[in-house]
């Protein structure tokens, strides 16, 4: 079985490998990462844009495989908090006909990081670097901002695994959907 992922981001690819190892039907799959353009902004600023980016990645990579995975992280506006933006990861699995969605938990972004992403169009890695939260310009491929903020308790890989597992619900439980 071949499974493709529309990214070469290390955290995303490792998350997919880790998750698939727990599924009898998928654990022996050949995972083929390929960088594809999401068709949305480098830093999606709405849930809709984040979903669209994940769908685009899954659809663009689907060819000669059983499933393709598109994973995208972006901002989502929520009302009534200090900073009304949270970060969320979306996983879309595509089988050539149907899109299967999964979503991670979300976390409130530090206000200055959100401001830089919204006002200066920086992506999260660039904003975290500019604020001094990290010195790693490739934090999005490493522990992610979530890893820094939780002091390693939850990493970008962990966060991404949540979205993948939840996207697999409909595939694993076809009879219910």
C-alpha positions as CSV (number, residue, x, y, z in Angstrom):
1,X,0.0,0.0,0.0
2,X,1.2,3.5,-0.8
3,X,0.3,6.6,1.2
4,X,1.4,10.0,0.1
5,X,1.7,13.2,2.3
6,X,1.8,16.6,0.7
7,X,4.7,17.9,2.7
8,X,8.3,17.1,3.6
9,X,8.0,18.9,6.9
10,X,9.8,16.5,9.4
11,X,7.2,17.0,12.2
12,X,4.3,16.1,9.8
13,X,6.0,13.1,8.2
14,X,7.1,11.7,11.6
15,X,3.7,12.2,13.0
16,X,2.2,10.3,10.1
17,X,4.7,7.4,10.5
18,X,4.0,7.2,14.2
19,X,0.2,7.1,13.8
20,X,0.1,4.6,11.0
21,X,2.3,2.2,13.0
22,X,-0.7,1.7,15.3
23,X,-3.1,0.7,12.5
24,X,-3.0,-3.0,11.4
25,X,-4.2,-2.1,7.8
26,X,-1.8,0.8,7.4
27,X,1.3,0.0,9.4
28,X,3.2,-1.5,6.5
29,X,2.3,1.2,4.0
30,X,5.0,2.9,2.1
31,X,4.9,6.6,3.0
32,X,5.9,9.0,0.2
33,X,6.4,12.6,1.2
34,X,6.4,15.2,-1.5
35,X,6.3,19.0,-1.1
36,X,3.3,20.5,-2.7
37,X,1.9,24.1,-2.7
38,X,-1.1,24.4,-0.4
39,X,-2.7,27.1,-2.6
40,X,-3.3,29.3,0.5
41,X,-1.2,31.8,2.4
42,X,2.0,30.6,4.0
43,X,0.2,31.4,7.3
44,X,-3.5,30.6,7.0
45,X,-5.5,33.1,9.0
46,X,-8.9,31.4,9.2
47,X,-10.2,27.9,9.8
48,X,-11.7,27.9,6.3
49,X,-8.3,28.8,4.7
50,X,-6.5,26.1,6.8
51,X,-9.0,23.4,5.7
52,X,-8.6,24.5,2.1
53,X,-4.8,24.3,2.4
54,X,-5.0,20.7,3.8
55,X,-7.6,19.7,1.1
56,X,-5.4,21.2,-1.6
57,X,-2.3,19.3,-0.4
58,X,-4.2,16.0,-0.2
59,X,-5.8,16.4,-3.6
60,X,-2.6,17.6,-5.4
61,X,-0.5,14.7,-4.1
62,X,-3.1,12.0,-4.8
63,X,-1.9,9.7,-7.6
64,X,-0.9,6.0,-7.7
65,X,-1.7,5.6,-4.0
66,X,-4.5,4.4,-1.7
67,X,-4.6,7.5,0.5
68,X,-3.1,11.0,0.5
69,X,-2.7,13.2,3.5
70,X,-2.8,17.0,3.6
71,X,-1.8,18.6,6.8
72,X,-2.0,22.4,7.4
73,X,-1.8,24.5,10.5
74,X,-3.4,27.9,10.8
75,X,-5.2,30.5,12.8
76,X,-8.8,30.3,13.9
77,X,-10.7,33.3,15.4
78,X,-12.5,32.7,18.7
79,X,-14.5,35.3,20.6
80,X,-14.1,36.5,24.2
81,X,-10.4,36.0,25.1
82,X,-7.4,38.2,25.5
83,X,-6.2,37.2,22.1
84,X,-9.0,36.1,19.8
85,X,-6.8,33.8,17.7
86,X,-5.8,30.2,18.3
87,X,-3.6,27.8,16.3
88,X,-5.1,24.6,15.0
89,X,-3.8,21.8,12.8
90,X,-6.1,20.2,10.2
91,X,-5.5,16.8,8.5
92,X,-7.4,15.9,5.4
93,X,-7.2,12.3,4.1
94,X,-8.2,11.8,0.5
95,X,-9.0,8.5,-1.3
96,X,-9.6,9.9,-4.7
97,X,-13.3,10.4,-4.0
98,X,-13.9,11.5,-0.4
99,X,-12.1,13.9,2.0
100,X,-11.8,12.7,5.6
101,X,-11.2,15.6,8.1
102,X,-9.4,15.6,11.5
103,X,-8.6,18.5,13.8
104,X,-6.1,18.9,16.6
105,X,-6.7,20.6,19.9
106,X,-5.9,24.4,19.6
107,X,-4.0,26.9,21.7
108,X,-4.1,30.6,22.1
109,X,-1.2,32.3,20.4
110,X,0.8,34.9,22.2
111,X,-0.6,38.4,21.3
112,X,2.5,39.7,19.7
113,X,3.0,36.6,17.6
114,X,-0.6,36.8,16.4
115,X,-0.2,40.5,15.6
116,X,2.9,39.8,13.5
117,X,1.1,37.0,11.6
118,X,-1.9,39.1,10.9
119,X,-0.4,42.6,10.4
120,X,3.0,41.7,8.9
121,X,2.0,38.5,7.1
122,X,4.7,36.5,8.9
123,X,4.2,32.8,9.3
124,X,4.3,31.4,12.9
125,X,8.0,30.4,12.7
126,X,9.0,33.9,11.5
127,X,6.8,35.6,14.1
128,X,8.2,33.4,16.9
129,X,11.8,34.1,15.7
130,X,11.1,37.9,15.5
131,X,9.7,38.1,19.0
132,X,12.6,36.1,20.4
133,X,10.4,33.2,21.6
134,X,12.8,31.0,19.7
135,X,16.2,31.2,18.0
136,X,15.3,28.3,15.6
137,X,14.2,29.6,12.2
138,X,12.8,26.2,11.4
139,X,10.8,25.7,14.5
140,X,7.8,24.6,12.5
141,X,9.7,21.5,11.4
142,X,10.9,20.9,14.9
143,X,9.0,21.2,18.2
144,X,6.8,24.0,16.9
145,X,5.6,27.0,18.9
146,X,3.4,24.6,20.9
147,X,6.6,22.8,22.0
148,X,8.2,26.0,23.2
149,X,5.1,27.2,25.0
150,X,4.4,23.9,26.7
151,X,8.1,23.4,27.5
152,X,8.1,20.2,25.5
153,X,5.0,18.7,27.0
154,X,3.2,18.8,23.6
155,X,5.2,19.2,20.4
156,X,4.2,19.9,16.9
157,X,4.5,16.2,16.1
158,X,2.1,15.4,19.0
159,X,-0.3,18.1,17.9
160,X,-0.2,16.8,14.3
161,X,-0.8,13.2,15.4
162,X,-4.0,14.3,17.1
163,X,-5.4,15.6,13.8
164,X,-4.2,12.5,11.9
165,X,-5.8,10.1,14.4
166,X,-9.1,12.0,14.2
167,X,-9.1,12.0,10.4
168,X,-8.7,8.2,10.4
169,X,-11.9,7.7,12.5
170,X,-14.1,7.5,9.4
171,X,-11.8,5.2,7.6
172,X,-11.4,2.9,10.6
173,X,-15.2,3.0,11.3
174,X,-16.6,3.0,7.7
175,X,-19.8,1.2,8.8
176,X,-20.7,4.1,11.0
177,X,-20.3,6.7,8.3
